[in-house]
Amino acid sequence: MKQTGKLDYLEMSATGGSLDSVKAFYAAAFGWAFTDYGATYSAFDEGLEGGFQADSAEAAGRPLPVLYSNDLEETLAAVEAAGGRIAKPIFSFPGGRRFHFTDPAGNELAVWGD
C-alpha cells in the first residue's frame, strides 16, 4: 500500500520543444522508454515515475512534484490547515483524481489518489 505524502510522480513541461524531441532526447541520453497518453502527454517509469506535458494550457511552468494520498479529501484539508493554498481543487484525470497546492515558499505540488 502506498503511503500518503510519498513523492510518487514528477511531471515536467515539454512546451519548450516538441514532445517527440523531448522523448528522443531522454531516450538517447538515458535509455528511457515512454508510454503515450494522447497527443500531448507521455509518461516514463525510470525509478521515479513521471511524465512530460506538451499542452501549454496544462503544463506547470516548473517541474511538478506529485505526492500520493490514500484519502484525497483528508489530505486537501490537512494542506489547507497547514497553510497551503489550493491552486487547483480536486479534479479527475486518466488514472485517478488530484489537486494542486502551493506551499508557503510558493512551490507548486500536486497530490493524487486512486
N, C-alpha and C positions, 0 to 999 in steps of 0.2 A: 504494500500500500504506500502511495506517495504521501509525503509529509507536507502539511500546509506551510508555506513560506519558503519551500525549497526552490532555488533557482532551477528552472525546468526548461527554459527555451530562450533563445536570443534571436530577435527579429531585427534585420538590418535593411536599410533602404537600398534599392537598386535603381533609383531615379536619376542618378548622375550618368548613367550609360544604359545600354540595353540590358535586359535580363539575360539574354543569351551571352553577352560579353562578360558579365559578372560570373555566370556559371562556368564559362570557358576558362576564365582566369583561375578560379578556385580548383577546378578540375585539373588544369595543367600544373599549377604551383603546388598543390597539396594532395591531389588524387581524390578530391571529394566527388561524391555521387549525389544526384538530385532527384526529387520527385516533384513533378509539376502539378499544381492545383490551379487550373485555368491559365489564362494568358499572362497574368501579371504576378503570379506567386510561385515560388519554387522553394521547397524545403530540403534541408540536409540533416544528417544524423552522423556527426563526426565526433563522438564523445559527449558533446553537448548538442542536443537537437536545436535547430533553428531554421530560419528561412529568410529569403530576400523578397521584399515587396517592391514591385516596379510601378505600382499605381500611385502617382504623386498625391492623390487625394487621400489615400490610406496610409502612406508611409510616414513614419515618425522622422523628424529631422536628424535624429541621432540613433544609435543602436538602442533597441528597446528590450531591456531585461524583462522576462516574463516569469513570474512566480506561480506556483501551483497552490490550489486551495481545495480542501475536502468539502468546505461549505462556503460558497462564494458570498452569500448574503452576510454571513457572520464575519467573514474577512473584510468585506467592504465596511461594515460597521466598525470594526476594530481599526481600520486605516483612518476613518474619519475621526474616531475618538482619540487617536494618537496625534491628530493634527494634520493628516494628509488631506490634500484637496483632490476631489474626484474630477478628473479631466474628461472621462467618457463613462457614463453609467453602464451598468451591465447590458451587454448585447450578445446575440448569438453569432457564431461563426462556424465554418465547417470544422467539426471536431469538438465543439462544446460552447461554452459561454465565457465571457471575460469582461473586465472593466479596467480602465486606466486611471492612474492617480499620479500626483506629483508629491514628492517628499518635501520637507522644509528647506532643502537646498535647491529645489527646483528640478530635480531629476525626475523624468517620467518613467514609470514602470507600469506593467500590466499584471493582472492576476487572472488566471484561468481555472476553470473547473469542468469536469465532465457534465 
